[in-house]
Amino acid sequence: MRSAKLPFVILSILSVPLALMYLYLLIDTFTISEPGSLMPRGFTLEHWRFLWQDLPGRANIWQVTLNTIIFATITTTLVLLLSSSAAYALSRLNIPGRRILLGGAMVLHAFPSVTLLIAIFLILQYVGLYDTIAGVVIIKASLELPLGIWILKGFYDTVPWEIEMAAIQDGASRFYTWRKIVLPQIKPALAALAIFSFLASWSEYILPQVLAPGNHAQVLSVYLAGLIADDSHFDMALFKSVGLFYVLPVFALFLIFQKQLMNMYGGGTKG
């Protein structure tokens, strides 16, 4: 028992500096501190003023937050819908060239997306989706699909074929069998993929910065980067407050769905 607690004790000790750093970050966003001083000298909400007033030359923070939520939510929905159906087909149907498709999907996922930016930029301009959230959503979902297909295919392969055969022999259609019988068996994988896709979209910077640079389509990562790039009016406390505001949904998401993440490999009906 003592040896089992030892790793936990060591991890707790090693986590103390990180916890203190986050605590000081939180305190620093609500206090006034002299340059170079570790001790605050007063309470203030000035560093959070971006919540109720627009910063000079910046987009409205609530519009930017809404853009980020729309971007992450729609991207996650597309990845789940397309990955779950494509992975099922690759797992269950005898499709010609299935190995080539799976290999190509993995190569696409390993291929650096930054090398495709020029081609993507030209295509979005041609179809009229440049500087729009819709254009960035399509590109981000396309880049996340290969990993989603690979993850879900592995889970589909573990679902016994006899379950589907029994349903089909009872008169159920293939679509009904997939939606009502097979999908519930891989709920942990769907939940984990949804969380990973949402976080990947929430933290995405390069694609929105290059493909949607306008204030009307700006997301929080681009907004935050703009603050640190402003050399003439740089405010470190303001930057910390916006960064904390940016990361809070991530903490909330983990706290709400940590059980689903822990049960990702625990079987179908758990979670």
N, C-alpha and C positions, 0 to 999 in steps of 0.2 A: 504493500500500500504506500509505504514511504517512497519507494522508487518510482511509483506511478505519479506521485505528486511533484517529484523533482522537476520534470520539464515544465510544468505549469508555473512553479516558483521562479525558475530561470526566465521564462518568457515574461512573467509579470515584472521582474526586475529590469529586464531589457526594454520593456515598454514604458517605463517611467519617464525617460527623457522625451519620448514621443508624445505621451499624454501631457506633460508639462508644456511642450511646445504648442500643442493645440489649445491648451487652457490659456496660455499667454496670448495667443492669437485672438482668442475670443475677448479677453480683457482689453487688449489693445484697440479693438474696434469700438469700444464704448468709453474709452478714457482719453485724456490728454497727456502726452508724454513729451518731455524735452528730448531733443536729439541726443542720442548716446546714453540716455538714462533708462534704467530698467524699471524704475518705480513710477507709476502714474501719479499725477497731481490733481486729477479732477475727472468727473463724469461728464460725458457729452454724447449727444446723438448726431453731431455734425457729420460724422463719418458715414452715417446711414441716410444722408439727405437725398441720395439718388432714389430712395423709395417714394418720396413725395414731391420731388422736383426734378426736372430734366437738367442734366449737366450740360454746360455750354458745349455746343457742337456734337452732342451725343443723342442717340435715339432714346425714346422713352423706355425705361427699364421693363415696364410691364408688357409693352408690345414686344420687346425683345424676348422676354420670358415666354410669352404666348407663342412666338415663332419657334422657340426651342422645343416647347412641349409638342406643338403640332409636328415639327420635323421628326422628333424622336418617336412619337406615338404612331404616326403613319408609317414610318420606316419599319418599326417593329411589327406592325400589323401585316405589312406586305411580306416581310421576311417569314413570319409564321405561316401565313396562308400559302405562299409559294413553296417554301421549304417542306412543309408537311405533306403537300400533295406530290411534289416532285420526288421526295425521298420515298414515299410509299410506292410510287410507280417503279422506281429503280430497285426497291427491295422485293417487290412481289411480282412484277411483270417481266416477262422474258423479252426485253427490249433489245433490238439489234444495236450493237455498239455500246452496250451498257458500261463495260469496263473503260472504254474510251471516254464516255461522258463523265464517269466518276473521276478518272485521272485528269481530264480537262478542268473539271470543277476545282480540284485540289490545286492545280497549277495556277488557275485564276486567283485563288485565295492567296497563294504564296507570292504572286506577282505584285510588286510595289505599285500601289495605286497612284502615287505621285508621278510616275512615268507616263500615265495615261491622261494627265491633266490637259495637255494641249489638244489632244484629239477630242476629249470630252467637252472642252470649252468651245471648240469649233462646231461640234454637233449640236450642243444646246443653243448656240447662237442661230444655227441654221433652222432649227425647229421652233424657235421663239421662246425657249424656256430658260434662257440665261437671265441671271439676277432674279430668280423666282425660287420660292421654297419648293415648289413641285419638281423643278429640275434637280435640285440637290437631293430630294427624297428619292427620286428614281435612281440616281447614281449610287447613293449610299446603300439603298436596298439591294441593288445589283451586286455591289461589292461584298455585302454580307451574306448573300445567298449561298455561295459554295460551302462555307463553314456550316451553315444551318442544314443544308442537305446532307452533309457528311455526318453530322451529329445525329440527326433524326433517323437516317438510314440505319445506323448502328443499333438504335433502339427498336426500330421496326423489325430488324433481323432477329431480335430476342423474343418477339411475340410469337407464340405457337401458331402454326398454320392451321391446326385443327380447329381453333376457335372460329376462324373465318369460314372454313369449310362447313362447319355445322350451321352457321348463320345462313350461308348461301343455299345450302340444301333445304333449309326451312323456308326458302322463298325470298330472303332479303337480297336487295340489290347490292352491287359492289360498293356504290357510294354510301349507302346506308350502313353497310358493314364497316366501312372505313371510319365513318363519322361517329357511329354509336358504339362500336365494339373495340376497334383498334386504337383510336385516338385516346380514349380514357386509360388505356394500358400504358401510355407513354406521357402521362401528365407531368411527371417531374421533369422530363426532358423538355417539354414545351414551355414549362415555367422558367427553367434555367435559360433556354434559348431566348425567351422574351426579355428576361432581365439583362442578359449579355448584349442583346441587340439594342435595347433601350440605352444602356450605359455607353455603348460604342457610339451611338448617335448623339447622345447628350454631350459627350466629350469631343465630338468631331470638330476639328478646326480648319484643316487645309481646304476641304471641299467647300464649306460655306464661305471662307475667306476669298477663294478664287472664283467660285461660280455664282455667289450671291453677295457681292460686296456692298450693295445699297442698304441704307438704313431701314427701309421698309421690309427687307427680308433678313435682317441681321439676327444672329443667334448669340447666346450668352458668351460662348468661347471667343467669338470675334469682338464682342463688346469689351470683354476683359482684356484681350490683347491690345485693343486700342488705347486703354488706359495706361498701360505700361509703356506704350510707344510714344506717348505724349511727353516729350522732354521738357516743354516749356511750362506745363502746369501739372507736373507729376505729384501725386499725393499718395504716399505709401499707405497711410491708414485707410483712405478711401479704397485703394486697390485691395487691401486685405478684406474690407467689408464686402465688396462686390464678390471677391473670391469665396468668402464664407457663404454668401447668399447663393452662389452658383453651386456649391457642393452640398448644401443642406438637403436637397431632394435625393441625392445619392445615398446619404446616410439614412434617410427615411425609408427609401426603397429597400435597402439592405435589412433594416430592422423589421420591416413588414414581411419580407419574403425570404428571410434567412432559413426558415424551415424547408421551403421548397428547394433552396440551393443545397442544403445538407442532404436532402433526400433524392438528389438528382440520379444517383446510382442505386437507389434503394428499391427499385421495382415500380411497376406500373401504377397501382392504385394508391400508393402512399403519397403523402403531401396533399 
